């Protein structure tokens, strides 16, 4: 059992801090303290003589190595340490450690207070050292009130530019700079376009308020897609696309691979209808890269992980292993492709293939049998004057 005790004290950026008696007593009794450089500057007058200070810097493993051997560490953190904060890091790295937390208002709460904004229904995401995934999902789901924690790379201006790139201009952005610092604090509201051109002092955070609804159709018309050489037959038609996604059962999946995406229609539809998914898309033709980029931006589908090149030679290490795969193109190597997919498909995963001929239908059956899986569904569909399609599902 770990015998360490961490006392984690939340604070704002106010240059003169007020702590309740219980916190002051913990500081007075402490011997080992930790926090960011900014925290040290503010609280150093309160620390007892001879105190040891450990800066929190990356890599964090080095910081925790310095914590080792100290039975008690008093840590200063920003805002509420349990709100995307350092207390969560302690719990993850030292799950047996004893933890006492004294929270302050987090920066998004402070910004909401400055705006006189009721924030009970606000969804919060953090981009502080994190990928775009949670933010993209919130946009796709049409979140009405969204609070965002930023960092020095993912700034309000960069966030606004990403929103413009994918057509999410239907928000008002309010940015709080240096909140709690009486001399430097600034709060301003902007259109997304204006925020994309502005510069903001760090630290900052922002709140997005939806100003209008963005269209979110169930099913994207194929006529609206950028096509490969204007070849209308090179896109999965909307009814077939929606039935294909239903066979993949994406509502309960975590990671979806689209192999041979061509225009990107299946990937984009999956991303918009099931934004909880990690979507990874493969296409052998270089032209697919531009098609996917244009179509994803047009329909507001950020966050699709695109890979160009031969799928059978691709480095699949490090990618999110799939529990659902759609094969949109196989170049005559369907059996090889199924074997490659079988190597990475998670237990309980599903593979769906749309056969356009009796020959391709039989090739899929044979390939599925060769990897020890079974056909669990075949759906025969005809749309308008196009050739019949057989949607095959293997598990």
C-alpha positions as CSV (number, residue, x, y, z in Angstrom):
1,X,0.0,0.0,0.0
2,X,1.2,3.5,-0.8
3,X,1.4,5.6,2.3
4,X,1.7,9.0,0.6
5,X,-0.7,11.7,1.3
6,X,-1.3,14.6,-1.2
7,X,-3.0,17.8,-0.1
8,X,-4.1,19.5,-3.4
9,X,-5.0,23.1,-3.0
10,X,-6.9,24.9,-5.9
11,X,-6.3,28.5,-6.6
12,X,-7.0,31.2,-9.2
13,X,-4.5,33.6,-10.8
14,X,-5.2,36.3,-8.3
15,X,-1.9,37.8,-7.2
16,X,-3.2,38.1,-3.6
17,X,-4.7,34.8,-2.5
18,X,-7.1,34.2,0.4
19,X,-7.1,30.7,1.9
20,X,-9.5,29.5,4.6
21,X,-8.0,28.5,8.0
22,X,-7.9,24.8,7.2
23,X,-5.8,25.4,4.1
24,X,-3.5,27.8,5.9
25,X,-2.9,25.2,8.6
26,X,-2.0,22.6,6.0
27,X,0.5,25.0,4.4
28,X,2.0,25.9,7.8
29,X,2.4,22.2,8.7
30,X,3.8,21.3,5.3
31,X,7.4,20.6,4.4
32,X,7.3,19.5,0.7
33,X,5.3,21.7,-1.8
34,X,4.7,21.5,-5.5
35,X,3.0,23.4,-8.3
36,X,3.6,25.4,-11.4
37,X,6.1,28.3,-11.5
38,X,3.2,30.7,-11.5
39,X,1.8,29.1,-8.3
40,X,5.2,29.3,-6.7
41,X,5.4,33.1,-7.3
42,X,2.1,33.7,-5.7
43,X,2.3,31.4,-2.6
44,X,6.0,31.6,-1.8
45,X,5.4,34.2,1.0
46,X,3.1,31.8,2.7
47,X,5.5,28.8,2.7
48,X,7.3,27.9,6.0
49,X,11.1,28.4,6.2
50,X,13.2,25.6,4.7
51,X,10.3,24.3,2.5
52,X,11.2,22.1,-0.4
53,X,9.5,23.1,-3.7
54,X,9.1,20.7,-6.7
55,X,8.1,22.4,-10.0
56,X,5.4,20.6,-12.0
57,X,6.9,20.3,-15.4
58,X,6.9,17.7,-18.2
59,X,7.7,14.9,-18.2
60,X,5.5,14.2,-15.2
61,X,7.2,10.9,-14.5
62,X,10.2,12.9,-13.4
63,X,8.0,15.0,-11.1
64,X,6.5,11.9,-9.5
65,X,10.0,10.4,-9.1
66,X,10.8,13.4,-6.9
67,X,7.6,12.9,-4.9
68,X,8.7,9.4,-3.9
69,X,10.0,9.1,-0.4
70,X,8.0,12.1,0.9
71,X,5.1,10.9,3.0
72,X,3.1,14.1,2.5
73,X,3.2,16.6,-0.4
74,X,1.2,19.8,-0.6
75,X,0.3,20.6,-4.2
76,X,-1.0,23.9,-5.6
77,X,-3.1,23.6,-8.7
78,X,-5.3,25.8,-10.9
79,X,-9.0,26.0,-10.1
80,X,-10.7,22.8,-9.1
81,X,-8.0,20.1,-9.1
82,X,-10.6,17.4,-9.9
83,X,-11.8,19.4,-13.0
84,X,-9.4,18.2,-15.7
85,X,-6.8,18.9,-13.0
86,X,-3.7,17.6,-11.3
87,X,-5.7,15.6,-8.6
88,X,-6.8,13.3,-11.4
89,X,-3.2,12.8,-12.5
90,X,-2.3,11.8,-8.9
91,X,-5.2,9.3,-8.8
92,X,-4.1,7.8,-12.1
93,X,-0.4,7.5,-11.3
94,X,-0.8,6.7,-7.6
95,X,-4.2,5.1,-7.1
96,X,-3.4,4.0,-3.5
97,X,-2.3,7.5,-2.4
98,X,-4.5,9.4,0.2
99,X,-5.9,12.5,-1.3
100,X,-7.3,15.7,0.3
101,X,-8.6,18.4,-2.1
102,X,-9.5,22.0,-1.4
103,X,-11.0,23.3,-4.7
104,X,-11.3,26.9,-6.0
105,X,-13.5,28.0,-8.9
106,X,-12.2,26.6,-12.2
107,X,-11.5,29.1,-15.0
108,X,-14.7,28.2,-16.9
109,X,-16.8,28.9,-13.8
110,X,-15.0,32.2,-13.4
111,X,-15.7,33.1,-17.0
112,X,-19.4,32.1,-16.7
113,X,-19.6,34.4,-13.6
114,X,-18.1,37.3,-15.5
115,X,-20.7,36.7,-18.3
116,X,-23.6,36.4,-15.7
117,X,-24.2,33.1,-17.6
118,X,-26.2,30.3,-16.0
119,X,-23.9,27.3,-16.7
120,X,-25.7,24.3,-15.3
121,X,-26.2,22.8,-18.7
122,X,-22.7,23.8,-20.1
123,X,-20.7,20.9,-21.5
124,X,-16.9,21.2,-20.8
125,X,-14.1,19.9,-22.8
126,X,-10.3,20.2,-22.4
127,X,-7.9,20.8,-25.2
128,X,-5.0,21.3,-22.7
129,X,-2.5,18.8,-24.0
130,X,-5.3,16.7,-25.5
131,X,-6.5,15.9,-29.0
132,X,-9.4,17.5,-30.8
133,X,-11.7,14.4,-30.3
134,X,-14.0,15.6,-27.5
135,X,-14.3,19.1,-29.0
136,X,-15.1,17.8,-32.5
137,X,-17.7,15.5,-31.0
138,X,-19.4,18.4,-29.2
139,X,-19.6,20.4,-32.4
140,X,-21.0,17.6,-34.4
141,X,-23.6,16.9,-31.7
142,X,-24.7,20.5,-31.9
143,X,-23.9,21.4,-28.3
144,X,-25.7,24.7,-27.4
145,X,-23.3,25.8,-24.6
146,X,-19.7,24.6,-24.7
147,X,-16.8,25.5,-22.3
148,X,-13.3,24.9,-23.6
149,X,-10.0,24.8,-21.8
150,X,-7.1,25.8,-24.0
151,X,-3.3,25.6,-24.1
152,X,-0.5,27.4,-25.8
153,X,-1.0,25.4,-29.0
154,X,-4.7,25.1,-29.2
155,X,-5.5,28.8,-28.7
156,X,-8.9,30.5,-29.1
157,X,-7.8,31.7,-32.6
158,X,-6.8,28.2,-33.7
159,X,-10.0,26.7,-32.3
160,X,-12.0,29.4,-34.2
161,X,-10.1,28.6,-37.5
162,X,-10.9,24.9,-37.1
163,X,-14.6,25.8,-36.6
164,X,-14.5,28.0,-39.7
165,X,-12.8,25.2,-41.8
166,X,-15.7,22.8,-41.0
167,X,-18.5,25.3,-41.2
168,X,-19.3,25.8,-37.5
169,X,-19.8,29.6,-37.6
170,X,-23.1,29.3,-35.7
171,X,-21.5,30.2,-32.3
172,X,-20.6,33.3,-30.3
173,X,-17.2,32.9,-28.6
174,X,-16.4,34.6,-25.3
175,X,-12.8,34.4,-24.2
176,X,-11.5,35.0,-20.7
177,X,-7.8,36.0,-20.4
178,X,-5.8,35.8,-17.1
179,X,-9.0,35.3,-15.1
180,X,-8.6,36.2,-11.4
181,X,-5.6,38.4,-12.1
182,X,-7.0,41.8,-11.2
183,X,-4.4,43.7,-13.3
184,X,-4.5,41.6,-16.5
185,X,-7.9,40.0,-16.7
186,X,-9.8,40.6,-19.9
187,X,-13.1,39.2,-21.1
188,X,-14.4,39.7,-24.7
189,X,-17.0,38.2,-27.0
190,X,-16.5,37.7,-30.7
191,X,-17.9,36.0,-33.8
192,X,-16.0,32.9,-34.8
193,X,-14.5,34.8,-37.8
194,X,-13.3,37.7,-35.6
195,X,-11.8,35.3,-33.0
196,X,-9.9,33.5,-35.7
197,X,-8.0,36.8,-36.4
198,X,-7.4,37.8,-32.8
199,X,-4.6,37.3,-30.3
200,X,-5.2,36.5,-26.7
201,X,-3.0,36.5,-23.5
202,X,-2.4,33.2,-21.9
203,X,-3.8,31.6,-19.7
204,X,-7.2,31.7,-21.2
205,X,-10.4,29.7,-21.7
206,X,-13.5,30.2,-23.8
207,X,-17.3,29.6,-23.8
208,X,-19.2,29.0,-27.1
209,X,-22.9,29.9,-27.2
210,X,-24.8,28.5,-30.2
211,X,-26.5,31.3,-32.1
212,X,-28.3,29.2,-34.7
213,X,-28.9,25.5,-35.6
214,X,-26.6,23.9,-38.2
215,X,-28.3,21.5,-40.6
216,X,-27.7,17.9,-39.6
217,X,-29.5,15.7,-42.1
218,X,-29.9,11.9,-41.6
219,X,-28.4,10.8,-44.9
220,X,-26.2,13.0,-47.1
221,X,-27.4,13.2,-50.8
222,X,-24.7,11.9,-53.1
223,X,-25.2,14.8,-55.5
224,X,-23.7,17.1,-52.9
225,X,-20.4,15.3,-52.7
226,X,-17.2,16.1,-54.6
227,X,-16.8,13.0,-56.8
228,X,-13.8,11.1,-58.2
229,X,-13.5,12.4,-61.8
230,X,-17.2,13.2,-61.6
231,X,-18.0,9.5,-61.7
232,X,-21.4,9.2,-60.0
233,X,-21.0,5.4,-59.8
234,X,-18.0,5.7,-57.5
235,X,-20.0,6.8,-54.5
236,X,-22.1,4.7,-52.2
237,X,-25.7,5.9,-52.7
238,X,-27.4,7.3,-49.7
239,X,-29.9,4.5,-49.0
240,X,-27.2,1.9,-49.4
241,X,-24.9,3.9,-47.2
242,X,-27.5,4.2,-44.4
243,X,-28.3,0.5,-44.6
244,X,-24.6,-0.3,-44.5
245,X,-24.1,1.7,-41.4
246,X,-27.1,0.0,-39.7
247,X,-25.5,-3.4,-40.4
248,X,-22.3,-2.2,-38.8
249,X,-24.3,-1.5,-35.6
250,X,-22.2,1.6,-35.0
251,X,-24.2,3.0,-32.1
252,X,-22.4,0.5,-29.8
253,X,-19.0,0.5,-31.5
254,X,-15.8,2.5,-30.6
255,X,-13.6,2.3,-33.6
256,X,-14.7,2.2,-37.3
257,X,-12.4,1.5,-40.3
258,X,-13.5,2.4,-43.8
259,X,-11.2,0.5,-46.2
260,X,-11.3,2.0,-49.7
261,X,-13.1,5.2,-48.9
262,X,-13.0,6.8,-52.4
263,X,-15.1,10.0,-51.9
264,X,-15.3,9.5,-48.2
265,X,-19.1,9.3,-48.1
266,X,-19.3,6.3,-45.7
267,X,-16.7,7.7,-43.4
268,X,-18.3,11.1,-43.3
269,X,-21.8,9.7,-42.8
270,X,-20.5,7.5,-39.9
271,X,-18.7,10.5,-38.3
272,X,-21.8,12.7,-38.4
273,X,-24.3,10.1,-37.3
274,X,-22.1,8.4,-34.6
275,X,-19.7,11.1,-33.4
276,X,-18.5,8.9,-30.5
277,X,-16.6,6.8,-33.0
278,X,-13.0,7.0,-33.9
279,X,-13.1,6.9,-37.7
280,X,-10.0,5.7,-39.6
281,X,-10.2,5.7,-43.4
282,X,-7.9,4.1,-46.0
283,X,-7.7,4.8,-49.7
284,X,-5.0,3.6,-52.2
285,X,-5.5,6.6,-54.6
286,X,-3.8,9.9,-53.8
287,X,-6.8,11.7,-55.2
288,X,-8.8,10.4,-52.2
289,X,-6.9,12.7,-49.9
290,X,-8.2,15.9,-51.4
291,X,-11.7,14.4,-51.9
292,X,-12.0,13.5,-48.3
293,X,-10.7,16.9,-47.2
294,X,-13.2,18.8,-49.4
295,X,-16.1,16.6,-48.5
296,X,-15.4,16.4,-44.7
297,X,-15.1,20.2,-44.6
298,X,-18.2,20.7,-46.7
299,X,-20.4,18.5,-44.4
300,X,-18.7,19.5,-41.1
301,X,-17.0,16.2,-40.2
302,X,-13.7,16.9,-38.5
303,X,-11.5,14.3,-36.9
304,X,-11.4,11.5,-39.6
305,X,-8.0,9.9,-39.6
306,X,-7.0,9.5,-43.3
307,X,-4.4,7.1,-44.6
308,X,-3.4,7.0,-48.3
309,X,-1.6,4.0,-49.8
310,X,-2.0,0.3,-50.2
311,X,-3.9,-1.1,-47.2
312,X,-2.1,-4.4,-47.4
313,X,1.3,-2.6,-46.9
314,X,0.1,0.0,-44.4
315,X,1.6,0.2,-41.0
316,X,-1.4,-0.4,-38.7
317,X,0.5,-0.2,-35.5
318,X,-0.5,2.6,-33.3
319,X,-4.0,2.9,-34.9
320,X,-7.1,2.5,-32.9
321,X,-8.0,-1.2,-33.4
322,X,-11.4,-1.6,-35.1
323,X,-14.6,-3.3,-33.9
324,X,-16.4,-2.4,-37.1
325,X,-14.9,-2.4,-40.7
326,X,-16.5,-1.6,-44.0
327,X,-14.7,-2.7,-47.2
328,X,-15.6,-0.2,-49.8
329,X,-12.9,-1.3,-52.3
330,X,-10.6,-4.2,-52.6
331,X,-8.8,-4.0,-56.0
332,X,-9.2,-7.8,-56.6
333,X,-7.5,-8.7,-53.4
334,X,-10.5,-9.2,-51.1
335,X,-9.2,-12.5,-49.5
336,X,-5.9,-10.8,-48.6
337,X,-7.7,-7.8,-47.2
338,X,-9.9,-9.9,-45.0
339,X,-6.9,-11.7,-43.6
340,X,-5.3,-8.4,-42.8
341,X,-8.5,-7.1,-41.1
342,X,-8.8,-10.3,-39.1
343,X,-5.4,-9.7,-37.6
344,X,-6.6,-6.4,-35.9
345,X,-10.4,-6.8,-35.5
346,X,-11.4,-6.7,-31.9
347,X,-13.4,-9.6,-30.4
348,X,-17.1,-9.2,-31.3
349,X,-16.2,-7.1,-34.3
350,X,-18.1,-7.0,-37.5
351,X,-17.1,-6.7,-41.2
352,X,-19.5,-5.4,-43.9
353,X,-19.0,-5.6,-47.6
354,X,-21.3,-4.4,-50.4
355,X,-21.2,-6.9,-53.3
356,X,-22.1,-5.6,-56.7
357,X,-22.0,-9.0,-58.5
358,X,-22.5,-12.7,-57.9
359,X,-18.7,-13.1,-58.2
360,X,-17.9,-10.5,-55.5
361,X,-20.6,-11.9,-53.3
362,X,-19.0,-15.4,-53.5
363,X,-15.5,-14.0,-53.0
364,X,-16.6,-12.4,-49.7
365,X,-18.2,-15.6,-48.5
366,X,-15.0,-17.6,-49.3
367,X,-12.8,-15.0,-47.7
368,X,-14.8,-14.9,-44.6
369,X,-14.8,-18.7,-44.3
370,X,-11.0,-18.7,-44.7
371,X,-10.6,-16.6,-41.6
372,X,-12.9,-18.6,-39.5
373,X,-15.8,-16.2,-39.4
374,X,-19.4,-16.5,-40.5
375,X,-21.9,-14.6,-42.7
376,X,-24.6,-13.4,-40.3
377,X,-26.7,-11.4,-42.7
378,X,-27.3,-10.6,-46.4
379,X,-29.5,-7.8,-47.6
380,X,-30.5,-7.5,-51.3
381,X,-31.2,-3.8,-52.2
382,X,-31.9,-2.1,-55.5
383,X,-31.9,1.7,-55.8
384,X,-33.5,3.4,-58.8
385,X,-31.9,2.0,-62.0
386,X,-28.6,1.1,-60.4
387,X,-27.4,-2.5,-60.2
388,X,-28.6,-4.6,-57.3
389,X,-26.4,-4.5,-54.2
390,X,-26.0,-7.3,-51.6
391,X,-25.0,-5.9,-48.2
392,X,-23.1,-8.8,-46.5
393,X,-22.2,-8.8,-42.8
394,X,-19.7,-11.2,-41.2
395,X,-19.0,-11.7,-37.5
